[in-house]
């Protein structure tokens, strides 16, 4: 209900509601999906250069009609060749390049043509870029993973199990001492307990980093669950978003070459060794293709699948995390009877294995891009499938300002109210219309472009809402707008959020009180966030 309260003001002012029983496809959002087709790509002219004494090579990009199922480029299909074919053609062209007026050479969808002294027209696909690549010196230097045992190639399951269970036992002892009043010298006070919990939380964050990608990812997910963990733990775990160690450029280059089957200099015109970002499961490098397109390459951490198998699954026995979840489930002090720790483990395991399949992530990005293809204020990076494999994902370079950097947005004159309205509207479209939504919308995965378009990143964690649920959610919104407590209660029952047991008259009165007294108020932001957390 807190979410409904937070979004009610937006709905009240922007969506003109009609009949409650109107079909779902007739739902209209302000300025959202247009019926007009996308404009054709602009053609640019290359005029004759002065003092052109030598033959020059031009790049001719030709759009081709290709089945989207094969390349998945969503209206921007560019015929490209496999990496092994690039190697063959590059080898043939190193010593001799035909310069005849009719001779051409194609590399990665680009035709090399001799430039005549006379002016000529070339067909080029205009790449949508918002900014130039910032200088390398401005990139943040990320910590290295060289000192961590989990990054060692000889790291085995026995050593892993010892590390994990040593951590679990130490955490258990620390939590017991934090809650035991007799363990405080000079007597127990709330200030002493808070100080000790903060120290335990800092220790927890360091241990999570030492345990590597699996625990780092779980720590990031836990940083949004103040209902499961103490506030001190949540605040410390949130720091994992920006302090994940990167692996060496040598490992990144070798991994890319082994996955794509060609040397880096053949695949890319330029490649930056220093990563622009490092996450729990991989890191991102910038590069430029031979046709001039700026891209980012998401590279999975080497040995990640092996580590997941040890932590989550095992052929001989359950993974470490499943055993930990079962232990937590049996412990009353850890909220076992009131929390489904095993269910949380199963959901996390499913999500983690989906996230390390970059082919699946690329398909998710393509589908998400199609859903918003007619909305100019939502931007989804294009997937370059010929430079993508199960552990390497190449995307269009789409830089932007992180959506939580409010001061920078304000200093550059961005309309924050319009950005927030577009963000809410985008999620309403995902939930109520398309049914395919971004399930990991932390500030690192949302940015703002120079034209105030919202940029989405990281499509490894996506969710889907079936049509039946979408229709019930739509009816729920209509019922809230009409302040009909009986209809709201029935919608909650249909959605499975409310069990129809016993006398529900008290529930109906509570809902009616909420609709009559709270929806007309403008809640404080902190109160709203607290209510949503509860």
N, C-alpha and C positions, 0 to 999 in steps of 0.2 A: 504494500500500500504506500510505502514511502516513495517508491519509484513513481507511482501514479501521481502522488502529490507534487513531486519535483517537476514532472512533465506537464501538469495540468495547465499551468499558465501559458505554455507554448501552444498547446492544442487549442485553448480557448480563443487565442488571438489569431491563429494562423489557419486552422482547419475548419471549414464550413461543413458541419455535419448534417446529413440528411436522414433518410429513413434508416432505421436500425437494421433492417433486413436487406439492405442493398447488397449486391454481389461484391465480392472482395476485389475483383478487378476494376470496379468503378471507384474505389477509394482514391481520392485526389489529394496529393500533397502540394504545398505551395512551391511552384517553380521547380518541381522535381523532374520526372521523366518526360521528356519532350517526344513528340511524334515525328519530328523532323529527322531526316537522315543526317549522318555526320557529313561535314563538308569535305569535298575532295582535297587531297593533299595539294598544297601550293607548289607551283613549279617556279624554280628560280633560274635566272639567266646568268651566264658567265660571259662577261664582255672580254674583248681582246685586251691582253695586257700589253703595256707599252714596252718597247725594247725586248720583244720576245724573240730571242735569237735561236733558242734551242727548242727541240721538240719537248712537249710536256705531256704527261699522262693525266687523263681525267678519269674520274670514277663515275660510271653510269649505273644508277640503280633502277632496276625494272621491277615494277609490281606485277605479281602473277596471281592468278586465281587458283588458289590451292585449297584442298579440303581442310577445314578447320580442325578436323579430328586428327589430321596428321601433324600439323605444325602448331595449331592452337594459338594463332597470333591475332585473332579477333579483329578482322578488318584491316590489319596491317601486315599482310603476308609478304614476306620477302624470301625468295627462293635462295636457299643457302646449301652448301655442300658439306658432307661429313668431314671431320678433321683429318682423317687419313687421306682423303682426296686432296685436301689443301696441301698436305706434305708432298704428294706426288707432283702437283702442279707447281709448287714453289721450287722443287728440285729441278724441274724442267726449265724453269724460267730464270734460274740464277745466272747462267752463262749466256743466254741469248733471249732477247725479247724482240719479237717481230714488230717492226715499226711501219709496215705497209698501211695504206689508207683504209683498207678493208679488213685488216687483221685485228682480232680482239682476243683478250685473255680474260677469263672469268675466275675470280677468286672470291669465295664467300658471297655470292650473289652480286658481285660488282664486276662490271666489264671495263677493262683497261683499253682506252682508245687513244690513238695518236691525236694530238692537238694540232690542227692546221693553223697557219698564221691568221687566217680569216676568222671573224667572229663565228662562234658556234653555240648552239643550244644543247644543253644536256638535261636529261630528266633526272631529277633527284628527289628522293623522299626527304622532306624536311623533318628533321628530328626535333622533338619538342624538348628544349632545354631551358631551364630557368636561370642558371648561373654557370659561370666558368668554374672549372675545378679549382678549389682553393689551393694556395701554395702548400707544399708538403710540410713546411715549417709550422703551419697553423694546426696541423693534425695533432691530437692528443697522443702522447706516448703511453702505450698500454703496458702493464706489467707482463712479465714472461712466465710461462708455465714450467720453465726448465728445472726449477727447484722442487717440484711436486712429484711425489712417488707415482701417482696415477698416470703421469705423462711418460713414464719409463716404458719402453717396449717390452721389458722382461717382467712387468708387473703381472702377478698371477692371482688366481682365485683364492688361494690359501692366505696370501698376504693381504688381499682385499678383505676377506672375512675377519681377519684379526683387527685390521684398522677400523672397520665398521663397528664391530661389537665392542671394541675398546672405547670408541666414541659414545655408544649407547649407554654403557655402564657408567662412564664418567658423567654423562648428562643426567642420568637417573640420580646419582649421588648428589650432584650439585643442586638439582631441583628439590630433593629431600631436605638438604641443609638450608636452602633458601626459605623453605616453609616451616622449618622447625624452630620454634621460639627459643628452645634451650641452647641452640647453636650460636646465639649472639652474645658476645662478651659485653658485660655491663648492662644486660637487659635488652629485651626486644622493643624496637620502635619501628613505625612504618617507614621512617626516613632511612633507617639502616637496611631494612628489607629492600626498599627501592634501589638503594645504592648497590647492594649485593646482586640484585637481579640484573642491573645494568652491566655489571662486570660479567655475569654469567652469559648475558646476551652477546657481549663483545667476544667472549670466548667461543660461543656457539657459531658466530659468523666466521671466525678464523678456522674453526674445525670444518665447517661446510666447504670452505675454499680448499682445505687440505684434502677433503674426500672427493673433490672433483665434480665433473659435469652433472652426474645424476643428482647429487645432493644440492648442487648449486641451483639447478632448475627447480627442484622441490622447495628449496629455500625461497626462491623468487615467487613461486606460487603461494607459499605460506605467508609471504609478506603482505598479502591482501586479505588474510583471514584472521582478523582481530577477534572473531568469535571462537576460534580454536586455540589461540596462543596468547600469552601475556603481551601487553602493549610494548614492553621493553624488547621482547624478542622480535615482534613485528617491525619495530623501527630499525633495529639492527639488520635484519634480513633484507629490508628494502634497499640497503646500501649495496647489495649484491648486483643490482641492476647496472652499476657504473664501475665496478671493480673486479671484473672477471678477467683472469689472465689470458693473454694471447699466446698462440704457439708460433714457432719461428717461421720466417719467410721461406727458409729452405724446405721445411715440412710442407708448407702451403703449396709451393711450386711443384714439389714432387707429387703431392696428392692430386693437384689439378692435371698434371701431365699423365699420370697413371689412369685417371678417370676418363679423360677426354682423348687419350691416345695420340698426343702430339706435343712437341716442345712449346714452351710458353711463347717464344718469339715467333712461332708460326701461327699460333692461335690469336695472338694479340699484337697490335702495333706498339702499345705501351702497357706496362703492368707495374703497379706500385707495390713494392714489397711491404711497406708499412701499412697495416690494416687500419681502416677508418673506424671500425667497431669490432668488439669481441663480445660474444654472448656465451651462454653456458654450453651450447651444443656446437658452436662454430664461430667463424669470424668472417669479416667482409673486406675485400680488397677492391680498389678501383682499377679500371683498365680502359683502353680504347681499342676498338676493333680496327681492322685494316681498312674498313670503309668509313672510318671516322666516328662511328657511334660510340658514345660514352656509356659504359656499363659498370655494374658492380658484380662481383663474383662472391657468392656465399660458399665458403668452404667448410665442410664438416670436420670436426676434430678427429685426427687419426686415432683408431682404436676405440671409438665411441661405442660401436655396436657390441664389441667384446665386453666392455665395461657394463653396458646395459644388461647383457645376458647374465653376468655375475650378480648384479644387484637386483634384477627383477625376475629373472627366470634361471632355471638350471636343469640340466638333464637328470641329475642324481637326486636333487633335493630342491625345495622352494628357494627362491632368491632371498637375499638378506633382508630386503625391504618388506617382503611378505611376512617373514618371521617377526620383524619388528612390529608390523601392523597387528599381527595376532597377539603379540605380547602387550601392546598398548590396549587392545580390545579387552584383555582379561584384567587390566589394572583399573581399580576404582579411582585411585588418585589421579590417573591420567584421563578420567572421564570415559572409560570404556563402555559402561552401560548406557551412556547417553549419546555416544558418538560412534559412528560407523567407520572405524579406522580401516577395516578390511575393504569396505566399499570405496573409501578414499584412495587406498593403495591401488585397487583394480582400475579405477578411473585414471589415475596418474600414469599407470603402466601403459594403458591404451594410448593416452595422449603422447607420451614420450616416444613410443615406437612409431607413431604416425609422424611426429616432428622430424625424425631422422631420415624419412623417405622424401628426398627432394623432388622426385618425379611427382609424387602426390601433392607436394606443396606447389609445384608449378601448375598442375591442373587446377588446384584451388584458386591460384592467382588468376588464371585464365577465366574461370567461371565467375569470379568476383568482378573481374574487369568487364565481362559481358553484361553483368547485372547493372553496372553503372555506365555503360557505354554512351548513353545519351544525356548524362548529367555532367555538365562542364565543371562543377565545383567539387567533384570527387576525382581523384587521380590514382590509378593503380598501375604500377610499373609493368612494362611489357616483358614477357619471358622470351629469352633467346634459346630456343630448344636445341639448336645445333651446337650450343656450348653448355649444355646441361646434361647431367647424369644423375645417378641415384644419390651421389654424395657431393655434387657440385651443381650449384644453381646460378645461372647468369641472368641478370635482370637489367632493365633500363636504369640508368643513373638518374635518380629523382631526388635531389637534395631539398631540404626544407628546414624550417625552424620547429623545434620540438614544441608540441602543443601546450606544454606546461611552462614554457619560458615566457611568462606573461609580460615581464618588463621589456624584453626584446620586441615582442609583438607590438606593444604600445609605442615604443620608441620609433618604430618604423611606420607608424600610422595605420596599422591594421585595425579593421573593425571587429573588435572582439565579440560584440553581440551577434553580428552576422555569422562569425565563425562558430560560435557556440550553437546557434540556431541550426546551421548546416550540419553540425556534428550530430545533434539530436535527430534531425530529419533523416540523416543517412542511416542511423540505427533503426528508426521506425520503418524505413523502407526495407531494411534487411529482415526485421522481425515480422512485419505485417504483410509485406508484399512478396519478396523473393524467398524468404524462409532460409536463406543461407547467410550466416553472420560471422563476423570476425570475433573469435572467442578469446583473444589475448590483447585487448586494447589498452595496454599500459602506455605511458608517455613516450617510451622508446619506439613504439610502433605507429605513432600518429604524428604527423608534421603538417606544417602550413606552407604552401608554395607562395611565390611572389605575387600571384594573382588571387591569393586567399583561398585557393583550392585546398581541400583536405587530402593529404597523401597517406595512403595506408602501406605499411610494410609488414613482412613476416606473416605468411599464410599457412604456417604449419599447423596451427591450432584453429580450426574452424568448426562451427556448429550448424546443424540443420533442424528446422522446425517444420513438422509435417503440416499439411493443409488443414487438417481438422483442428489442430492446436492453434494455427494462425486465425482461423475463423472464430474460435472461442475467445482468443485474446482481443480480437476486433469487437466482438459483442461486449466484452468486459469494458473496453474503453467507452463504447457507446453508453453502457449502463452507468458508468461513473459520470459521464458528461450529463446524463439525464437525472443523476442523483437518485437512482432507483435501487434501494438497498436489496430488495428481493431479487432483482435481476443480477446484481453483483454477486450475491450469495450463490445463485444457481450457476453462474459462470465459474465461480471458484470450485464448486462441486464438480462441474463438467471437466475442469482442468485437473482434478485430482488434488487440488490444494486444500480442500476442505472436506472432511469426512461427514456424510449426512447421518450422524448418529445422535439419538436423543432429541431433546428439545433445542431447536436452533433459534428460538425467539430472542435470546440474549445476544447471540451473534449478530442477528439482523439489526437489533437496536444499536449495537456498537458500530456497525458499518454505517447506519443512517446518521449517527452522531458524527462520524468522521466526514461523511459527505456534506453534511449541513454546516459544520463548523470549521473544518480545517482546510478544505479545498480553496476557499476564498482568501486565505491568508498567504502572504509571501514569506516562506520559511527562511530562517537563517541558514547559511550554507553549512556551517559546522553541525547544526542540529540535524539538517537533512542527511548529511553524510553519516552521522551517528545512527540515525533512524534506519538508513539503508543497511548499515552494518548489522544492526540488531535483527 
